[in-house]
Amino acid sequence: MDLSDLIARNAAFTPDKVALRFEGNTLTYAQFDARIAQAARALKSECGVTRGDRVAILSLNRPDYLVLLYACARLGVMLVPMNFRLAVAEQMFILSDAAVKVLFVEQTFADVIAPLREQLPEAKIVGLDFAPENGLAFDALLKRANGDGRNPHVDLQAPLLIVYTSGTTGRPKGAMLRQEALLWNGVMSQHMHGLTSDDHILTVLPFFHVGGLNIQTTPALHHGATVTIHARFAPDTTLEAFAEDRPTLTVLVPATILAVTSHPAWATTDLSSLKAISTGSQIVPQDLIDRITTRGVPVLQVYGSTETCPVAVYTRLGGDLSRDGSTGLPGLWCEAKVIDDDGVEVATGAAGEIVVRGPNVFFEYWGNAEATHDALHDGWFRTGDIATRDADGYFFVQDRKKNMIISGGENIYAAEIERVLLEHPDVADCGVVGRPDPKWDEVPVAYVICRDGAAPRADVLTAHVQAQLARFKVPRDFIFVSELPRTALGKVQHFRLKQMAEKP
């Protein structure tokens, strides 16, 4: 069996059940399965794709994104989801690094076609919503398909996804996930959400990120549920979907929670269909969680990364949600622990690095043996994230290890300072990094976005932080900015702030 067989089995059990909803159109499980089969035949017969080849997609969310995912699973081909927010040069690095054989692209992102044809002239280009010059539109390609759409020796051990990380330490790395990683990730999502075929998922996060693709979307399809897809997130359309489409589950990251809960319609939107809202991707401020729970909707937290598919640690529906700041317990089908620099598990309450092991974890970085060796130790993935665990085993994520500032021999976690700054009424957002210092090696500096109409002075913020944290943790400088560099999911890119801080 391969992962596409789960869609085929659901099509056999409930052929007329709606699998996907998108922009007023629906695709039943029978139609979804048929389109997957046709796409697999087209990839094999018309594009010459064979087992182990790479196929990339550069697109907003759309049903055919998922069609291609499962068609690749059927053939033993690897899908490379492309971040549409990257510059063309960054996209070209990924396409070249993965040596893609076919690129499926929306017309909006057609700027990548010319450089791709120059650097990878053998790569085929298929337009998802248009017919590119010297190329085919996807629907035309499907009509030309023939053959069986299968390759030998394809099973759940076959690699399926190469997902490139955000590159916080330099060039992005392609984390390789087997089909079984998505299978077991889906089992843990089912456990986390109490997911059944009766659920209705609203997906607004981008599919190029494992959070948008795998926290709820693919698990829902594996369990025969319905998924409503939004091409991209917008707070007004998300709120309209809550009221009109009546989803039972959705995933929002802190940046999208802030946008939705700050919208004028938030207070009056009917949320009664929602069993829960899941969140993660970074430390989630309690204020944002409270905005949702005061409307009567539970908030579930999930911790993970690209390399863990991403579900690894989570709180679950019906479980203990009373521990403020906790991301929960290790998932049903993976292990997680907190270790020191020598690889020894730390005592309760002590801070250390999170490591994760299980069938959901990636098995290597594409073409990067050195990075793979650094990240995987006896099957344990070293996440680079800092956490503590309480006496009951619940995780409390503190910070990225790489965001740790060492000043005069003292470890300073940037997230601790950011948390305190965000409690000041004049601070809308912030990012803290270390700046080289001749005496202390590093000192913390803070980049601050002020709330509308506010103009806090640096000495006021200094006093605010100093009242709650040790003196050596107080930022030496407060740099007021209008925006912060962010990833596609709204996380502050501390490495870019660090580059800014190091400039003379």
ZIDAFEN-V701045 format. One record per backbone hydrogen bond with DSSP energy under -0.5 kcal/mol. NH is the residue of the N-H (numbers start at 1). CO is the residue of the C=O. If there is no record, write none. Layout:
NH_CO, NH_CO
This chain:
5_2, 6_3, 7_3, 7_4, 8_4, 9_5, 10_6, 11_7, 12_8, 13_9, 14_10, 17_14, 19_27, 20_27, 21_227, 22_25, 23_229, 25_22, 27_20, 29_17, 30_15, 32_28, 33_29, 34_30, 35_31, 36_32, 37_33, 38_34, 39_35, 40_36, 41_37, 42_38, 43_39, 44_40, 45_41, 46_42, 47_42, 49_43, 52_76, 53_50, 55_78, 56_102, 57_80, 58_104, 59_57, 61_231, 65_62, 66_62, 66_63, 67_63, 68_64, 69_65, 70_66, 71_67, 72_68, 73_69, 74_70, 75_71, 76_72, 77_72, 78_53, 79_160, 80_55, 81_79, 82_57, 84_82, 86_83, 91_87, 92_88, 93_89, 94_90, 95_91, 96_92, 97_93, 98_94, 99_95, 100_95, 101_54, 102_54, 103_124, 104_56, 105_103, 105_126, 106_58, 109_106, 110_107, 112_109, 113_110, 114_110, 115_111, 116_112, 117_113, 118_114, 119_115, 120_116, 123_120, 124_101, 126_103, 127_136, 128_105, 129_105, 132_130, 135_132, 136_125, 138_127, 141_137, 142_138, 143_139, 144_140, 144_141, 145_142, 151_74, 155_153, 156_1, 158_155, 160_177, 161_177, 162_79, 163_161, 163_175, 164_162, 165_173, 170_167, 175_163, 175_173, 176_364, 177_161, 177_175, 179_158, 180_156, 181_178, 182_178, 183_179, 184_180, 185_181, 186_182, 187_183, 188_184, 189_185, 190_186, 191_187, 192_188, 193_189, 194_190, 195_190, 199_196, 201_226, 202_249, 203_201, 203_228, 204_202, 209_206, 212_206, 213_209, 214_210, 215_210, 215_211, 218_213, 220_216, 221_217, 222_218, 223_219, 224_221, 225_220, 226_199, 227_19, 228_201, 229_21, 229_227, 230_203, 238_234, 239_235, 240_236, 241_237, 242_238, 243_239, 244_240, 245_241, 246_241, 248_200, 249_200, 250_276, 251_202, 252_278, 254_280, 256_253, 257_253, 258_254, 259_255, 260_256, 261_257, 262_258, 263_260, 266_263, 268_265, 269_265, 269_266, 271_269, 274_271, 275_248, 276_248, 277_298, 278_250, 279_300, 281_302, 285_283, 288_285, 289_285, 290_286, 291_287, 292_288, 292_289, 293_289, 294_290, 295_292, 296_293, 297_292, 298_275, 298_296, 300_277, 300_298, 302_279, 303_313, 308_305, 309_306, 310_305, 312_303, 313_303, 314_329, 315_301, 317_192, 319_316, 321_319, 324_322, 326_323, 327_395, 328_395, 329_314, 331_312, 334_331, 335_357, 337_355, 339_353, 340_344, 343_340, 346_338, 349_389, 350_347, 352_387, 353_339, 354_385, 355_337, 356_381, 357_335, 359_333, 361_358, 362_307, 363_176, 364_176, 366_174, 368_365, 372_368, 373_369, 374_370, 375_371, 376_372, 377_380, 380_377, 381_356, 382_375, 382_380, 383_354, 383_381, 386_399, 387_352, 388_396, 390_394, 393_390, 395_328, 396_388, 398_386, 399_386, 401_384, 402_384, 403_400, 404_401, 405_412, 407_405, 407_410, 408_406, 408_440, 410_407, 412_405, 414_403, 414_412, 416_413, 417_413, 418_414, 419_415, 420_416, 421_417, 422_418, 423_419, 423_420, 424_421, 427_424, 428_426, 428_449, 429_449, 431_447, 433_445, 435_443, 437_441, 441_437, 442_440, 443_435, 445_433, 446_477, 447_431, 448_446, 448_479, 449_429, 450_448, 451_426, 454_451, 461_457, 462_458, 463_459, 464_460, 465_461, 466_462, 467_463, 468_465, 469_465, 473_470, 474_471, 476_444, 477_444, 479_446, 479_477, 480_478, 481_448, 481_479, 487_491, 490_487, 493_485, 494_492, 496_493, 497_493, 498_494, 499_495, 500_496, 501_497, 502_498, 503_499, 503_500
